[in-house]
Amino acid sequence: MNGITFGEAWNYGGPLMWVLAFFSVMSLTVALYLYFAHRKAPFIDAALARLKKAKDPEAEGARIAERAYASVDWLADIAAIAPLVGLLGTVLGMFQAFGGIATDVAAGAKPIVLAQGVSQAIVTTIFGLVVAIPSLVMHAFFRRRTARLMAALEEKADEVFA
């Protein structure tokens, strides 16, 4: 970041950095949950037990699949929202920069007035992308993993209910 420390970048970003930090922690939490909750053997064993107890195994299988995919979609939601929060920071930073110029016309639009607003704009955009990109990568990974898990469950269910 060209000599800027993380703390300085955090301060430039303003209060939206806390929102982005929340999304970052949430993304990591969801990924860890999916890593452990969607392990093949335990997941299939638990799902088969639910299917055996169900009055309508086909409907229960659909509910299991829906819940599994819905938990993965949290990562896609975070990947979509984080850049928008970064964009909001960009807009607010530019508003601050040009608002500072408008209120300080007599000062001749000093560079420092512009720099503070532009810094917020750049930092929130960067951090929004830093949260979104790994979230989207994890979403793609866990979506494929869940698809393979559902195929394996379907195969096992066919064996049990055939």
C-alpha angles and dihedrals in degrees: 000000000000099000098321116130123226090250092054091048090049091053092047090053094059126199094334088072088072090055090050091047089053091052090047092053091043092051092050091046092051091047092051091047091051092046091058102029095050098051107138106237100041093042094050093045092052093044093049090051090053092047092051091052094045123102089215108031093184093056091044090051090053090051091049091050092046092052092047094051092042091057090053091049090067087076092053090049091052090046089054098043101043096065089047090055087049089050090050088054088051092053093045091047092051090046089052092047096050093037088056091052092048093052094043101046090133090060090059096242098291115214092240090063090055095041095060094054094041090049090056090048094052097041096050091047091051094047092045089056092043088059097039101048098056090041090055092046090050090047091055092047095048093041090058091043090051091049090054089046092053091048090052091047091050091050092050092045090052089053093048098043099037 
